[in-house]
Amino acid sequence: MDVSGRELIERFGELMAAGDTAGLAHMYAPDAKIVLFYDIASGHAEVEELLAGSLRTHGRYDVISIDQYQHAGDVVMWDATVITETGPLQTTHVVVLDDDGLIRRHVPGIRGYWGM
């Protein structure tokens, strides 16, 4: 694996803050899936569109803090507090990496929302 879990989290946050959905999509393996209760995105194009939709909904995504973090082999999990245009969110993420350090599976969620 070429990247540490902490580096992956920091890069993900930087790209979300920049609105760089193409850069985000390239953090994912070609056969990656993002799994949500209401949707599953498969492959780069669908992953990029799902992330772009999230940014359209929230307007911005600035990480304030990484509140919890765990990295065990190919699994990285973290909770983060982020500021968006719709208010602060407490997000949670679980990712499974492939042998190249790309995201193979991603299960994101929101643990708390303090909308305006």
QUIVENHU-V954254 format. One record per run of one state. SS is the DSSP state (H for helix, E for strand, L for the rest). FROM is the first residue (numbers start at 0). LEN is the number of residues. Records with the same first field share a line. If there is no record, write none. Layout:
SS->FROM-LEN + FROM-LEN
//
This chain:
L->0-4 + 18-2 + 25-2 + 35-4 + 58-3 + 72-2 + 84-2 + 97-5 + 115-1
H->4-14 + 20-5 + 42-16
E->27-8 + 39-3 + 61-11 + 74-10 + 86-11 + 102-13
//
